[in-house]
Amino acid sequence: MCDVVVIGGGVIGLSIAFELSLHNVSVRILEQGQFGQEASWAGAGMLPPGNPAWAATPEARLRAASHVLWPTWASRLRELTGIDSGYVRCGGLTVHSSSAESEFSQEKARWIAEGIALESLSGISLRERFPALNPSIQEACFLPELGQVRNPRLIKALQAACVQRGVELFSGHPVMSIEHNGQRVHSVRTPAGEFTAGQFVIASGAWSGELARQVGMNLDIEPVRGQMVLLDAQPLPFSCVIEDGLRYMVPRPDGRILVGSTEERVGFDKRNTVDGVAGLLKLAQQLVPSLSQAKLERSWSGLRPHRPGGLPFIGPSGIYDNVFVAAGHFRAGLQLSPITATLMREMLLGQPVSLPLAR
Ligand SMILES: Cc1cc2nc3c(=O)[nH]c(=O)nc-3n(C[C@H](O)[C@H](O)[C@H](O)COP(=O)(O)OP(=O)(O)OC[C@H]3O[C@@H](n4cnc5c(N)ncnc54)[C@H](O)[C@@H]3O)c2cc1C
């Protein structure tokens, strides 16, 4: 028996296990497929900035706390494993385009209200800084503190760090049922047998709803498909993230550009569609016309775990004393992974919780 069993080996489950292992907790992670190959692999890796001093909503407080944790989190993983997660503050440009008029003003006002560093750019100053941008875009704002992480590398680093710290990783181990006795869960059942532990964490992304139901919780988590397209655009025509409403382009240092993403409620269907891919390619050309000559490399999609209201559930199950949930991170699971791990460690170890719980 170990101290904690984590169900789900995405960025959230791996981060929680790693954080617990740093505090000498014995952890096993049960993953139904391969580690980190679902939403955590599919994501774009954008890490929006935050400001703990002015953050006024639960979402802003979580984002701000994670923003503060990221540099140490990334360097600790690199020192321990030698794997560079690609964490960098590359900056982000939010453009004022006709397709997202109102979003631009609202988003800019939100950043200003939060006291986030921001540069307003228009006309010639915008052209000079971003010559590849479509000249029809006349206004934008630049967030110098927006970061990115290369999520497939982050997953590799987290897996390696977990192994080094003695976490036991079980791939191909779907949890089918959660077995309880009175107020406590004593084990979880997989096709390979039962796993007992003192505490359990449900961190199963878009699949968490069914497991949570087994411990009497209704989390209303549903999968929201996000399609993504990868371009090879060497040499890169821009080096920061470009956002247009909910869509964006993320340049990687190797000359690739990720273009994302759609929001589709189609259940657990991970197909790419003609409509989805065509829309993303159109966006890329509209924002940076020279990308019409870029090589189209591949496309994929992932299932974001969505809860009504868009906030993750991070906390005790409420019904069973020793069951906790960290799920429903929707569009923000990569950015919120360090703070989620910190909060879960505090709760599991009975330490003072550093932020009000996100529920
Ligand atoms: C296209 C796209 C773009 C995105 N861009 C960003 C971004 O730029 N920035 C950002 O912060 N976030 C982004 N996200 C969101 C982010 O990827 C997710 O919020 C995050 O990956 C959720 O992590 P998770 O560990 O909860 O879920 P997952 O990565 O889905 O992991 C859950 C794991 O649990 C396993 N599992 C499920 N059921 C069981 C079971 N019964 N037994 C055992 N294992 C089980 C699954 O196999 C899976 O591996 C994006 C997502 C998508 C799809």
The ligand as an SDF file (V2000), in Angstrom:
LIG
                    3D

 53 58  0  0  0  0  0  0  0  0999 V2000
   -6.2530   22.1580  -28.3910 C   0  0  0  0  0  0  0  0  0  0  0  0
   -5.9690   22.4950  -26.9370 C   0  0  0  0  0  0  0  0  0  0  0  0
   -5.2250   23.6180  -26.6250 C   0  0  0  0  0  0  0  0  0  0  0  0
   -4.9290   23.9100  -25.3030 C   0  0  0  0  0  0  0  0  0  0  0  0
   -4.1200   24.9700  -25.0270 N   0  0  0  0  0  0  0  0  0  0  0  0
   -3.7920   25.2290  -23.7340 C   0  0  0  0  0  0  0  0  0  0  0  0
   -2.9030   26.2880  -23.4310 C   0  0  0  0  0  0  0  0  0  0  0  0
   -2.3930   26.9590  -24.3270 O   0  0  0  0  0  0  0  0  0  0  0  0
   -2.6080   26.5230  -22.1120 N   0  0  0  0  0  0  0  0  0  0  0  0
   -3.1610   25.7730  -21.1030 C   0  0  0  0  0  0  0  0  0  0  0  0
   -2.8650   26.0370  -19.9450 O   0  0  0  0  0  0  0  0  0  0  0  0
   -4.0070   24.7740  -21.3760 N   0  0  0  0  0  0  0  0  0  0  0  0
   -4.3340   24.4830  -22.6530 C   0  0  0  0  0  0  0  0  0  0  0  0
   -5.2050   23.4780  -22.9480 N   0  0  0  0  0  0  0  0  0  0  0  0
   -5.8870   22.8090  -21.8370 C   0  0  0  0  0  0  0  0  0  0  0  0
   -5.0110   21.7790  -21.1770 C   0  0  0  0  0  0  0  0  0  0  0  0
   -4.3970   20.9820  -22.1530 O   0  0  0  0  0  0  0  0  0  0  0  0
   -5.8690   20.9320  -20.2310 C   0  0  0  0  0  0  0  0  0  0  0  0
   -6.5750   21.7650  -19.3400 O   0  0  0  0  0  0  0  0  0  0  0  0
   -4.9940   19.9830  -19.4030 C   0  0  0  0  0  0  0  0  0  0  0  0
   -4.1920   19.2120  -20.2500 O   0  0  0  0  0  0  0  0  0  0  0  0
   -5.8390   19.0880  -18.5260 C   0  0  0  0  0  0  0  0  0  0  0  0
   -4.9640   18.1810  -17.9010 O   0  0  0  0  0  0  0  0  0  0  0  0
   -5.5180   16.8860  -17.1910 P   0  0  0  0  0  0  0  0  0  0  0  0
   -4.3470   16.1620  -16.6410 O   0  0  0  0  0  0  0  0  0  0  0  0
   -6.6360   17.2610  -16.2900 O   0  0  0  0  0  0  0  0  0  0  0  0
   -6.2240   16.0870  -18.3860 O   0  0  0  0  0  0  0  0  0  0  0  0
   -5.5800   15.0340  -19.4660 P   0  0  0  0  0  0  0  0  0  0  0  0
   -4.3240   15.5380  -20.0460 O   0  0  0  0  0  0  0  0  0  0  0  0
   -6.6830   14.7060  -20.4180 O   0  0  0  0  0  0  0  0  0  0  0  0
   -5.2210   13.8130  -18.5690 O   0  0  0  0  0  0  0  0  0  0  0  0
   -6.1990   13.0040  -17.9460 C   0  0  0  0  0  0  0  0  0  0  0  0
   -5.6350   11.5960  -17.9600 C   0  0  0  0  0  0  0  0  0  0  0  0
   -6.4670   10.7460  -17.1910 O   0  0  0  0  0  0  0  0  0  0  0  0
   -6.5230    9.4930  -17.8240 C   0  0  0  0  0  0  0  0  0  0  0  0
   -7.7150    8.7820  -17.3720 N   0  0  0  0  0  0  0  0  0  0  0  0
   -8.9980    9.0890  -17.6260 C   0  0  0  0  0  0  0  0  0  0  0  0
   -9.8330    8.1910  -17.0240 N   0  0  0  0  0  0  0  0  0  0  0  0
   -9.0400    7.3090  -16.3770 C   0  0  0  0  0  0  0  0  0  0  0  0
   -9.3060    6.1430  -15.5940 C   0  0  0  0  0  0  0  0  0  0  0  0
  -10.5620    5.7200  -15.3530 N   0  0  0  0  0  0  0  0  0  0  0  0
   -8.2510    5.4570  -15.0890 N   0  0  0  0  0  0  0  0  0  0  0  0
   -6.9800    5.8710  -15.3180 C   0  0  0  0  0  0  0  0  0  0  0  0
   -6.6780    6.9540  -16.0770 N   0  0  0  0  0  0  0  0  0  0  0  0
   -7.6910    7.6630  -16.5800 C   0  0  0  0  0  0  0  0  0  0  0  0
   -6.5660    9.8440  -19.3200 C   0  0  0  0  0  0  0  0  0  0  0  0
   -6.1600    8.7640  -20.1180 O   0  0  0  0  0  0  0  0  0  0  0  0
   -5.6100   11.0250  -19.3810 C   0  0  0  0  0  0  0  0  0  0  0  0
   -4.2880   10.6620  -19.6980 O   0  0  0  0  0  0  0  0  0  0  0  0
   -5.4600   23.1160  -24.2540 C   0  0  0  0  0  0  0  0  0  0  0  0
   -6.1950   21.9690  -24.5770 C   0  0  0  0  0  0  0  0  0  0  0  0
   -6.4430   21.6490  -25.8970 C   0  0  0  0  0  0  0  0  0  0  0  0
   -7.2100   20.4020  -26.2240 C   0  0  0  0  0  0  0  0  0  0  0  0
  1  2  1  0
  2  3  1  0
  2 52  2  0
  3  4  2  0
  4  5  1  0
  4 50  1  0
  5  6  2  0
  6  7  1  0
  6 13  1  0
  7  8  2  0
  7  9  1  0
  9 10  1  0
 10 11  2  0
 10 12  1  0
 12 13  2  0
 13 14  1  0
 14 15  1  0
 14 50  1  0
 15 16  1  0
 16 17  1  0
 16 18  1  0
 18 19  1  0
 18 20  1  0
 20 21  1  0
 20 22  1  0
 22 23  1  0
 23 24  1  0
 24 25  2  0
 24 26  1  0
 24 27  1  0
 27 28  1  0
 28 29  2  0
 28 30  1  0
 28 31  1  0
 31 32  1  0
 32 33  1  0
 33 34  1  0
 33 48  1  0
 34 35  1  0
 35 36  1  0
 35 46  1  0
 36 37  1  0
 36 45  1  0
 37 38  2  0
 38 39  1  0
 39 40  1  0
 39 45  2  0
 40 41  1  0
 40 42  2  0
 42 43  1  0
 43 44  2  0
 44 45  1  0
 46 47  1  0
 46 48  1  0
 48 49  1  0
 50 51  2  0
 51 52  1  0
 52 53  1  0
M  END
$$$$
